[in-house]
Amino acid sequence: MKKLILSFVALLAIAVSAKQPNIVLVITDDQGYGDLGCTGNLVIKTPNVDKLANESVWLSDYHVAPTCSPTRAALISGHWTNRTGVWHTIMG
């Protein structure tokens, strides 16, 4: 049993010492899908957001709610928006 625990601790130490990626999550509010140059808008110029989108992971199949609080609750919890219990924008 001691060998098993020691092996687990050694494996955990190796995993923790591995370099972790930096994650920056950008969430915008009150924006439609076609409001950015990277999604095909030819009128609105968004060069910095376009560059960021081209160098990043794009969550194209992530579905949002019409207001920000249910969207954030779904993203943070990993649950479908209707299952989070957050229905409206939280004032505060």
mmCIF file of the C-alpha atoms, coordinates in Angstrom:
data_MODEL
# 
_entry.id   MODEL 
# 
loop_
_atom_site.group_PDB 
_atom_site.id 
_atom_site.type_symbol 
_atom_site.label_atom_id 
_atom_site.label_alt_id 
_atom_site.label_comp_id 
_atom_site.label_asym_id 
_atom_site.label_entity_id 
_atom_site.label_seq_id 
_atom_site.pdbx_PDB_ins_code 
_atom_site.Cartn_x 
_atom_site.Cartn_y 
_atom_site.Cartn_z 
_atom_site.occupancy 
_atom_site.B_iso_or_equiv 
_atom_site.pdbx_formal_charge 
_atom_site.auth_seq_id 
_atom_site.auth_comp_id 
_atom_site.auth_asym_id 
_atom_site.auth_atom_id 
_atom_site.pdbx_PDB_model_num 
ATOM 1  C CA . MET A 1 1  ? 0.000   0.000  0.000   1.00 0.00 ? 1  MET A CA 1 
ATOM 2  C CA . LYS A 1 2  ? 2.879   2.352  0.789   1.00 0.00 ? 2  LYS A CA 1 
ATOM 3  C CA . LYS A 1 3  ? 4.327   1.787  -2.693  1.00 0.00 ? 3  LYS A CA 1 
ATOM 4  C CA . LEU A 1 4  ? 0.972   2.626  -4.260  1.00 0.00 ? 4  LEU A CA 1 
ATOM 5  C CA . ILE A 1 5  ? 0.664   5.855  -2.279  1.00 0.00 ? 5  ILE A CA 1 
ATOM 6  C CA . LEU A 1 6  ? 4.282   6.795  -2.996  1.00 0.00 ? 6  LEU A CA 1 
ATOM 7  C CA . SER A 1 7  ? 3.760   6.137  -6.711  1.00 0.00 ? 7  SER A CA 1 
ATOM 8  C CA . PHE A 1 8  ? 0.627   8.278  -6.701  1.00 0.00 ? 8  PHE A CA 1 
ATOM 9  C CA . VAL A 1 9  ? 2.404   11.142 -4.909  1.00 0.00 ? 9  VAL A CA 1 
ATOM 10 C CA . ALA A 1 10 ? 5.345   10.946 -7.332  1.00 0.00 ? 10 ALA A CA 1 
ATOM 11 C CA . LEU A 1 11 ? 3.004   10.992 -10.325 1.00 0.00 ? 11 LEU A CA 1 
ATOM 12 C CA . LEU A 1 12 ? 1.110   13.933 -8.854  1.00 0.00 ? 12 LEU A CA 1 
ATOM 13 C CA . ALA A 1 13 ? 4.366   15.837 -8.276  1.00 0.00 ? 13 ALA A CA 1 
ATOM 14 C CA . ILE A 1 14 ? 5.388   15.299 -11.902 1.00 0.00 ? 14 ILE A CA 1 
ATOM 15 C CA . ALA A 1 15 ? 2.000   16.489 -13.139 1.00 0.00 ? 15 ALA A CA 1 
ATOM 16 C CA . VAL A 1 16 ? 2.110   19.626 -10.986 1.00 0.00 ? 16 VAL A CA 1 
ATOM 17 C CA . SER A 1 17 ? 5.609   20.522 -12.131 1.00 0.00 ? 17 SER A CA 1 
ATOM 18 C CA . ALA A 1 18 ? 4.582   20.452 -15.814 1.00 0.00 ? 18 ALA A CA 1 
ATOM 19 C CA . LYS A 1 19 ? 4.221   23.911 -17.332 1.00 0.00 ? 19 LYS A CA 1 
ATOM 20 C CA . GLN A 1 20 ? 0.597   25.025 -17.262 1.00 0.00 ? 20 GLN A CA 1 
ATOM 21 C CA . PRO A 1 21 ? -0.840  27.123 -20.117 1.00 0.00 ? 21 PRO A CA 1 
ATOM 22 C CA . ASN A 1 22 ? -2.015  30.677 -19.570 1.00 0.00 ? 22 ASN A CA 1 
ATOM 23 C CA . ILE A 1 23 ? -5.741  31.029 -20.133 1.00 0.00 ? 23 ILE A CA 1 
ATOM 24 C CA . VAL A 1 24 ? -7.471  34.330 -20.825 1.00 0.00 ? 24 VAL A CA 1 
ATOM 25 C CA . LEU A 1 25 ? -11.211 34.136 -21.330 1.00 0.00 ? 25 LEU A CA 1 
ATOM 26 C CA . VAL A 1 26 ? -12.762 37.078 -23.160 1.00 0.00 ? 26 VAL A CA 1 
ATOM 27 C CA . ILE A 1 27 ? -16.531 37.458 -22.817 1.00 0.00 ? 27 ILE A CA 1 
ATOM 28 C CA . THR A 1 28 ? -18.315 40.381 -24.420 1.00 0.00 ? 28 THR A CA 1 
ATOM 29 C CA . ASP A 1 29 ? -21.839 41.523 -23.728 1.00 0.00 ? 29 ASP A CA 1 
ATOM 30 C CA . ASP A 1 30 ? -24.550 42.773 -26.088 1.00 0.00 ? 30 ASP A CA 1 
ATOM 31 C CA . GLN A 1 31 ? -22.711 41.661 -29.211 1.00 0.00 ? 31 GLN A CA 1 
ATOM 32 C CA . GLY A 1 32 ? -23.998 39.650 -32.129 1.00 0.00 ? 32 GLY A CA 1 
ATOM 33 C CA . TYR A 1 33 ? -22.030 36.941 -33.905 1.00 0.00 ? 33 TYR A CA 1 
ATOM 34 C CA . GLY A 1 34 ? -21.525 39.051 -37.026 1.00 0.00 ? 34 GLY A CA 1 
ATOM 35 C CA . ASP A 1 35 ? -20.292 42.170 -35.216 1.00 0.00 ? 35 ASP A CA 1 
ATOM 36 C CA . LEU A 1 36 ? -16.581 41.370 -35.633 1.00 0.00 ? 36 LEU A CA 1 
ATOM 37 C CA . GLY A 1 37 ? -14.308 41.380 -38.633 1.00 0.00 ? 37 GLY A CA 1 
ATOM 38 C CA . CYS A 1 38 ? -13.202 37.810 -37.863 1.00 0.00 ? 38 CYS A CA 1 
ATOM 39 C CA . THR A 1 39 ? -16.819 36.645 -38.262 1.00 0.00 ? 39 THR A CA 1 
ATOM 40 C CA . GLY A 1 40 ? -17.294 38.350 -41.602 1.00 0.00 ? 40 GLY A CA 1 
ATOM 41 C CA . ASN A 1 41 ? -18.307 41.946 -40.848 1.00 0.00 ? 41 ASN A CA 1 
ATOM 42 C CA . LEU A 1 42 ? -16.878 44.183 -43.566 1.00 0.00 ? 42 LEU A CA 1 
ATOM 43 C CA . VAL A 1 43 ? -18.087 47.489 -42.086 1.00 0.00 ? 43 VAL A CA 1 
ATOM 44 C CA . ILE A 1 44 ? -16.882 47.422 -38.478 1.00 0.00 ? 44 ILE A CA 1 
ATOM 45 C CA . LYS A 1 45 ? -13.074 47.310 -38.207 1.00 0.00 ? 45 LYS A CA 1 
ATOM 46 C CA . THR A 1 46 ? -11.839 45.191 -35.283 1.00 0.00 ? 46 THR A CA 1 
ATOM 47 C CA . PRO A 1 47 ? -8.177  44.452 -36.098 1.00 0.00 ? 47 PRO A CA 1 
ATOM 48 C CA . ASN A 1 48 ? -7.027  43.701 -32.544 1.00 0.00 ? 48 ASN A CA 1 
ATOM 49 C CA . VAL A 1 49 ? -9.921  41.366 -31.788 1.00 0.00 ? 49 VAL A CA 1 
ATOM 50 C CA . ASP A 1 50 ? -9.430  39.713 -35.190 1.00 0.00 ? 50 ASP A CA 1 
ATOM 51 C CA . LYS A 1 51 ? -5.748  39.096 -34.430 1.00 0.00 ? 51 LYS A CA 1 
ATOM 52 C CA . LEU A 1 52 ? -6.602  37.712 -30.994 1.00 0.00 ? 52 LEU A CA 1 
ATOM 53 C CA . ALA A 1 53 ? -9.238  35.428 -32.533 1.00 0.00 ? 53 ALA A CA 1 
ATOM 54 C CA . ASN A 1 54 ? -6.792  34.135 -35.156 1.00 0.00 ? 54 ASN A CA 1 
ATOM 55 C CA . GLU A 1 55 ? -4.226  33.240 -32.474 1.00 0.00 ? 55 GLU A CA 1 
ATOM 56 C CA . SER A 1 56 ? -6.688  31.702 -30.023 1.00 0.00 ? 56 SER A CA 1 
ATOM 57 C CA . VAL A 1 57 ? -9.052  28.837 -29.400 1.00 0.00 ? 57 VAL A CA 1 
ATOM 58 C CA . TRP A 1 58 ? -12.466 29.803 -30.738 1.00 0.00 ? 58 TRP A CA 1 
ATOM 59 C CA . LEU A 1 59 ? -15.535 28.435 -28.934 1.00 0.00 ? 59 LEU A CA 1 
ATOM 60 C CA . SER A 1 60 ? -17.763 28.367 -32.001 1.00 0.00 ? 60 SER A CA 1 
ATOM 61 C CA . ASP A 1 61 ? -20.242 25.829 -30.621 1.00 0.00 ? 61 ASP A CA 1 
ATOM 62 C CA . TYR A 1 62 ? -20.724 27.421 -27.218 1.00 0.00 ? 62 TYR A CA 1 
ATOM 63 C CA . HIS A 1 63 ? -24.330 28.533 -26.844 1.00 0.00 ? 63 HIS A CA 1 
ATOM 64 C CA . VAL A 1 64 ? -25.261 31.554 -24.797 1.00 0.00 ? 64 VAL A CA 1 
ATOM 65 C CA . ALA A 1 65 ? -28.335 33.028 -23.171 1.00 0.00 ? 65 ALA A CA 1 
ATOM 66 C CA . PRO A 1 66 ? -29.770 36.415 -24.180 1.00 0.00 ? 66 PRO A CA 1 
ATOM 67 C CA . THR A 1 67 ? -28.398 38.042 -21.007 1.00 0.00 ? 67 THR A CA 1 
ATOM 68 C CA . CYS A 1 68 ? -24.953 37.921 -19.443 1.00 0.00 ? 68 CYS A CA 1 
ATOM 69 C CA . SER A 1 69 ? -25.560 36.323 -16.022 1.00 0.00 ? 69 SER A CA 1 
ATOM 70 C CA . PRO A 1 70 ? -27.082 33.050 -17.308 1.00 0.00 ? 70 PRO A CA 1 
ATOM 71 C CA . THR A 1 71 ? -24.288 32.837 -19.883 1.00 0.00 ? 71 THR A CA 1 
ATOM 72 C CA . ARG A 1 72 ? -21.598 33.237 -17.218 1.00 0.00 ? 72 ARG A CA 1 
ATOM 73 C CA . ALA A 1 73 ? -23.328 30.736 -14.923 1.00 0.00 ? 73 ALA A CA 1 
ATOM 74 C CA . ALA A 1 74 ? -23.412 28.159 -17.725 1.00 0.00 ? 74 ALA A CA 1 
ATOM 75 C CA . LEU A 1 75 ? -19.752 28.688 -18.600 1.00 0.00 ? 75 LEU A CA 1 
ATOM 76 C CA . ILE A 1 76 ? -18.562 28.520 -14.996 1.00 0.00 ? 76 ILE A CA 1 
ATOM 77 C CA . SER A 1 77 ? -20.713 25.538 -13.996 1.00 0.00 ? 77 SER A CA 1 
ATOM 78 C CA . GLY A 1 78 ? -20.472 23.551 -17.221 1.00 0.00 ? 78 GLY A CA 1 
ATOM 79 C CA . HIS A 1 79 ? -24.236 23.066 -17.216 1.00 0.00 ? 79 HIS A CA 1 
ATOM 80 C CA . TRP A 1 80 ? -26.786 23.958 -19.847 1.00 0.00 ? 80 TRP A CA 1 
ATOM 81 C CA . THR A 1 81 ? -28.105 27.495 -19.255 1.00 0.00 ? 81 THR A CA 1 
ATOM 82 C CA . ASN A 1 82 ? -31.574 26.375 -18.146 1.00 0.00 ? 82 ASN A CA 1 
ATOM 83 C CA . ARG A 1 83 ? -30.114 24.022 -15.531 1.00 0.00 ? 83 ARG A CA 1 
ATOM 84 C CA . THR A 1 84 ? -28.034 26.633 -13.693 1.00 0.00 ? 84 THR A CA 1 
ATOM 85 C CA . GLY A 1 85 ? -30.970 28.305 -11.952 1.00 0.00 ? 85 GLY A CA 1 
ATOM 86 C CA . VAL A 1 86 ? -29.807 31.733 -13.106 1.00 0.00 ? 86 VAL A CA 1 
ATOM 87 C CA . TRP A 1 87 ? -32.601 33.156 -15.230 1.00 0.00 ? 87 TRP A CA 1 
ATOM 88 C CA . HIS A 1 88 ? -32.095 36.923 -15.320 1.00 0.00 ? 88 HIS A CA 1 
ATOM 89 C CA . THR A 1 89 ? -29.317 39.463 -15.210 1.00 0.00 ? 89 THR A CA 1 
ATOM 90 C CA . ILE A 1 90 ? -28.181 39.868 -11.623 1.00 0.00 ? 90 ILE A CA 1 
ATOM 91 C CA . MET A 1 91 ? -28.254 43.507 -10.632 1.00 0.00 ? 91 MET A CA 1 
ATOM 92 C CA . GLY A 1 92 ? -25.473 44.657 -8.392  1.00 0.00 ? 92 GLY A CA 1 
# 
